[in-house]
């Protein structure tokens, strides 16, 4: 019982203002890490730009493999944008560490040992979602949209428009693939259990369909590329939460 109540007792001993102050400290540290990461990633922005150009250029004939800028500062601002997004992905383990540090007082003492698995899983799914978008969605989606229309329709993409789409999709898929980690965290906190998740399966599928329709590129293939993995991740999270319930029941005996 002493271990069981230790996390709850710690929460009771912290006032609302103390929670707010702790959140402020953690956000401040995260901002500093992001800032220094942004500076470092700025100096490797050009190779990242080349990496992101590849799926598009693979879908274009050699004579059309060009991107244009229509304003004086567009190219420079795109380098800054690339550095910012790169810092988010590169230092995502630290950001997830701060998230875990903020929610861990709500866990039982025996559950706090899962800090490293949580950080590892959250980072892996975040970067894995972006990798899935790059290696699966980009080749299919870019080829489809480049070839869409009449033969006389010639794509003339600007630097800002292309990289903005790429970065948003990478971030979207990275966040979307956090679904099982988020559900597992709720299971750790005792806010959901496996029977509840199974009962809400239809609503979850509807939600996943809506998210895929709103945020994925506007074609059926792209929606399926986002929706099917999310559904599979939801089903996988049910098994994880069920396992957590079994472990919690065994520990309470």
C-alpha positions as CSV (number, residue, x, y, z in Angstrom):
1,X,0.0,0.0,0.0
2,X,2.9,2.4,0.7
3,X,4.1,2.0,-2.9
4,X,0.6,2.2,-4.3
5,X,-0.1,5.5,-2.6
6,X,3.3,7.2,-3.0
7,X,2.5,8.7,-6.4
8,X,-1.0,9.9,-5.3
9,X,0.5,11.4,-2.1
10,X,3.1,13.3,-4.1
11,X,0.4,14.8,-6.3
12,X,-1.6,15.8,-3.2
13,X,1.5,17.5,-1.8
14,X,1.8,19.6,-4.9
15,X,-0.5,22.6,-5.2
16,X,-1.9,23.9,-8.5
17,X,0.6,26.7,-8.6
18,X,3.5,24.2,-8.1
19,X,2.2,22.1,-11.0
20,X,2.1,25.3,-13.1
21,X,5.6,26.2,-12.1
22,X,6.9,22.8,-12.9
23,X,5.3,22.9,-16.3
24,X,6.9,26.4,-16.9
25,X,10.3,25.1,-15.9
26,X,10.0,22.1,-18.2
27,X,8.7,24.2,-21.2
28,X,11.6,26.6,-20.6
29,X,14.2,23.8,-20.7
30,X,12.6,22.4,-23.9
31,X,12.6,25.8,-25.6
32,X,16.3,26.2,-24.8
33,X,17.1,22.7,-26.2
34,X,15.0,23.5,-29.3
35,X,16.8,26.8,-29.8
36,X,20.3,25.3,-29.7
37,X,19.1,22.4,-31.8
38,X,17.7,24.9,-34.3
39,X,21.1,26.6,-34.6
40,X,22.9,23.3,-35.1
41,X,20.4,22.0,-37.7
42,X,20.5,25.3,-39.6
43,X,24.1,24.4,-40.7
44,X,22.9,21.1,-42.2
45,X,19.7,22.5,-43.7
46,X,21.0,22.1,-47.3
47,X,21.5,18.3,-47.1
48,X,18.1,18.0,-45.5
49,X,16.6,20.0,-48.4
50,X,18.2,17.7,-50.8
51,X,16.9,14.7,-49.0
52,X,13.3,16.1,-49.1
53,X,13.6,17.0,-52.8
54,X,14.4,13.4,-53.8
55,X,10.9,11.9,-53.8
56,X,9.7,14.9,-56.0
57,X,12.6,14.8,-58.4
58,X,12.2,11.0,-58.8
59,X,8.7,11.7,-60.1
60,X,9.8,14.4,-62.5
61,X,11.7,14.1,-65.8
62,X,15.3,15.4,-65.6
63,X,14.6,18.6,-67.4
64,X,11.9,19.6,-64.9
65,X,13.8,18.9,-61.7
66,X,13.8,22.5,-60.4
67,X,12.1,24.4,-57.6
68,X,11.5,28.1,-57.9
69,X,11.3,31.0,-55.4
70,X,9.1,34.0,-56.0
71,X,10.2,36.3,-53.2
72,X,13.6,37.5,-52.1
73,X,13.6,35.9,-48.7
74,X,11.7,32.7,-49.6
75,X,14.8,30.5,-49.9
76,X,16.3,31.8,-46.6
77,X,13.1,31.5,-44.7
78,X,12.7,27.9,-46.0
79,X,16.2,27.1,-44.6
80,X,15.0,28.4,-41.2
81,X,11.8,26.4,-41.4
82,X,13.8,23.2,-42.2
83,X,16.1,23.8,-39.2
84,X,13.1,24.2,-36.9
85,X,11.4,21.0,-38.0
86,X,14.7,19.1,-37.9
87,X,15.4,20.2,-34.4
88,X,11.9,18.9,-33.3
89,X,12.7,15.4,-34.8
90,X,16.3,15.2,-33.7
91,X,15.7,16.2,-30.1
92,X,12.3,14.5,-29.8
93,X,13.6,12.1,-27.2
94,X,14.4,15.0,-24.9
95,X,11.0,16.5,-25.4
96,X,9.3,13.2,-24.6
97,X,11.6,13.0,-21.5
98,X,10.1,16.3,-20.3
99,X,6.6,15.1,-21.0
100,X,7.2,11.9,-19.0
101,X,8.8,13.9,-16.1
102,X,5.6,16.0,-15.9
103,X,3.1,13.1,-15.9
104,X,5.2,10.6,-13.9
105,X,4.0,11.9,-10.5
106,X,0.5,10.6,-11.4
107,X,1.9,7.0,-11.7
108,X,2.6,4.5,-9.1
109,X,6.2,4.0,-8.0
110,X,6.5,0.7,-9.8
111,X,5.3,2.2,-13.0
112,X,7.9,5.0,-13.1
113,X,10.5,2.5,-14.1
114,X,9.0,2.5,-17.6
115,X,10.4,6.0,-18.3
116,X,13.0,4.7,-20.7
117,X,10.6,2.4,-22.7
118,X,8.1,5.3,-22.9
119,X,10.8,7.8,-24.2
120,X,12.2,5.2,-26.6
121,X,8.7,4.2,-27.9
122,X,7.5,7.8,-28.3
123,X,10.6,8.8,-30.2
124,X,10.6,5.7,-32.4
125,X,6.9,6.1,-33.3
126,X,7.3,9.8,-33.9
127,X,10.3,9.4,-36.2
128,X,8.8,6.2,-37.6
129,X,5.6,8.0,-38.7
130,X,7.7,10.6,-40.5
131,X,9.8,7.9,-42.2
132,X,6.6,6.1,-43.2
133,X,5.3,9.3,-44.9
134,X,8.6,9.9,-46.7
135,X,9.2,6.3,-47.9
136,X,5.6,5.2,-48.5
137,X,3.3,8.3,-49.0
138,X,5.7,10.6,-50.8
139,X,6.6,8.4,-53.8
140,X,3.0,7.4,-54.4
141,X,1.4,10.7,-53.7
142,X,3.9,12.9,-55.5
143,X,3.9,10.7,-58.6
144,X,0.1,10.7,-58.7
145,X,-0.3,14.5,-58.3
146,X,2.5,15.3,-60.7
147,X,1.0,13.2,-63.4
148,X,-2.6,14.4,-62.7
149,X,-4.2,16.4,-65.5
150,X,-3.6,16.9,-69.2
151,X,-0.2,16.4,-70.8
152,X,0.0,20.2,-71.3
153,X,-0.2,20.8,-67.5
154,X,3.3,21.5,-66.4
155,X,4.2,21.6,-62.7
156,X,6.0,24.7,-61.5
157,X,6.5,24.3,-57.8
158,X,7.9,27.0,-55.5
159,X,10.4,26.2,-52.8
160,X,8.1,27.4,-50.0
161,X,5.0,25.5,-51.3
162,X,6.8,22.2,-51.8
163,X,8.8,22.1,-48.5
164,X,5.8,23.4,-46.5
165,X,3.7,20.4,-47.7
166,X,6.6,18.0,-47.0
167,X,7.2,19.3,-43.5
168,X,3.5,19.3,-42.6
169,X,3.0,15.8,-43.7
170,X,6.1,14.6,-41.9
171,X,4.9,16.2,-38.7
172,X,1.3,15.0,-39.2
173,X,2.4,11.4,-39.7
174,X,4.8,11.6,-36.8
175,X,2.1,12.9,-34.4
176,X,-0.5,10.4,-35.8
177,X,1.8,7.5,-35.1
178,X,1.9,8.6,-31.4
179,X,-1.6,7.2,-31.0
180,X,-0.6,3.9,-29.4
181,X,1.9,5.7,-27.1
182,X,-0.8,8.1,-26.0
183,X,-3.4,5.4,-25.4
184,X,-0.8,3.3,-23.5
185,X,0.0,6.4,-21.3
186,X,-3.7,6.7,-20.6
187,X,-3.7,3.1,-19.6
188,X,-0.8,3.7,-17.3
189,X,-2.7,6.5,-15.6
190,X,-5.8,4.2,-15.3
191,X,-7.9,6.4,-17.5
192,X,-8.7,3.7,-20.1
193,X,-8.7,-0.1,-20.1
194,X,-8.9,-2.7,-22.8
195,X,-12.7,-3.3,-22.6
196,X,-13.3,0.4,-22.9
197,X,-11.1,0.6,-26.0
198,X,-12.8,-2.4,-27.6
199,X,-16.2,-0.8,-26.9
200,X,-15.1,2.4,-28.5
201,X,-13.6,0.7,-31.6
202,X,-16.3,1.9,-34.0
203,X,-15.9,5.5,-32.8
204,X,-12.2,5.2,-33.1
205,X,-12.5,4.0,-36.7
206,X,-14.8,7.0,-37.5
207,X,-12.3,9.4,-35.8
208,X,-9.4,7.9,-37.8
209,X,-11.4,8.2,-41.0
210,X,-12.1,11.8,-40.3
211,X,-8.5,12.6,-39.4
212,X,-7.3,10.9,-42.6
213,X,-9.8,12.7,-44.7
214,X,-9.0,16.1,-43.2
215,X,-5.2,15.9,-42.9
216,X,-4.0,13.5,-45.6
217,X,-3.6,14.6,-49.2
218,X,-7.0,14.8,-51.0
219,X,-7.0,11.3,-52.6
220,X,-8.2,7.9,-51.6
221,X,-4.8,6.3,-51.7
222,X,-3.2,8.8,-49.3
223,X,-6.2,8.5,-46.9
224,X,-5.8,4.8,-46.8
225,X,-2.0,5.1,-46.4
226,X,-2.7,7.1,-43.2
227,X,-5.9,5.5,-42.0
228,X,-4.9,1.8,-42.2
229,X,-1.7,2.1,-40.1
230,X,-3.6,4.2,-37.5
231,X,-6.3,1.5,-37.2
232,X,-3.6,-1.1,-36.9
233,X,-1.8,0.9,-34.2
234,X,-5.1,1.4,-32.3
235,X,-5.7,-2.4,-32.3
236,X,-2.1,-2.9,-31.1
237,X,-2.6,-0.5,-28.3
238,X,-5.6,-2.5,-27.0
239,X,-3.3,-5.5,-26.5
240,X,-0.7,-3.3,-24.7
241,X,-3.3,-1.8,-22.4
242,X,-4.8,-5.3,-21.7
243,X,-1.3,-6.5,-20.7
244,X,-0.9,-3.5,-18.4
245,X,-4.2,-4.4,-16.8
246,X,-3.0,-7.9,-16.2
247,X,0.3,-6.7,-14.7
248,X,-1.6,-4.2,-12.5
249,X,-3.9,-6.9,-11.2
250,X,-1.1,-9.3,-10.4
251,X,0.8,-6.5,-8.6
252,X,-2.3,-5.7,-6.5
253,X,-2.7,-9.3,-5.3
